[in-house]
Amino acid sequence: MSVRVRRVYDPPEPGDGVRVLVDRLWPRGLSKEDAQVDEWPKALTPSTELRRWYHSGEGTYEQFRHRYEAELADPASAGLLNHLRELSQRGQVTLVTASKARDKNHAAVLAALLTA
């Protein structure tokens, strides 16, 4: 399996494979043409409540990760996660996000689940 995480604002690279936007909202100031996103599974993104809770600083990354993984157990999310897992078994998948936090964001959680 080949999964990596990149910022959506970074220029696409030939080795990106399938580019999957994993943010609930479209990135500000970025056209769809420039983003070159192949898929945008909004049901895989953290809920608005969870996202706001984490960004408010009330919880730790570990708490966020556990809560997010619980949300991903929902059947609709689990199906999308399996779809991404199948894509990654066929070739490179790049999860793109607007998040500046490289290792402590929802995309990192998804990447870890996809490569486990």
C-alpha positions, 0 to 999 in steps of 0.5 A, spaced: 500 500 500 502 506 498 499 512 501 502 519 503 499 526 505 500 532 502 498 539 503 493 541 497 496 548 496 503 544 494 503 543 486 501 536 484 506 531 482 506 526 477 507 521 482 501 523 486 497 517 483 490 518 485 489 525 489 483 525 495 481 531 498 480 529 505 477 536 508 470 537 509 470 544 506 474 546 499 480 550 500 480 557 500 483 561 494 484 554 490 481 553 484 479 546 482 483 546 476 489 547 480 488 542 486 487 536 481 483 532 486 480 526 483 476 524 489 472 528 495 469 523 500 466 528 505 463 523 509 471 521 511 472 528 514 471 529 521 464 532 524 464 539 524 463 538 532 469 534 532 473 539 528 471 545 532 472 541 539 480 539 537 481 546 534 479 549 540 484 546 544 480 543 549 483 536 547 489 532 545 491 529 539 490 522 542 483 524 544 482 527 537 484 521 534 480 516 538 474 520 537 475 520 529 476 513 529 470 512 532 466 516 527 470 512 521 466 506 524 460 509 521 458 504 515 458 510 510 465 512 512 467 505 513 465 503 506 469 510 503 475 508 507 475 501 504 474 504 497 481 508 499 484 502 501 482 498 495 485 504 491 492 504 495 492 497 493 492 498 486 497 504 486 499 511 489 494 515 493 495 522 496 491 524 501 491 532 500 489 537 506 489 544 507 492 543 514 498 546 516 499 541 522 503 535 518 503 529 523 497 531 528 491 532 523 485 528 520 489 526 514 495 523 518 489 518 522 486 516 515 493 515 512 495 510 518 488 507 518 489 505 510 496 503 511 495 498 518 
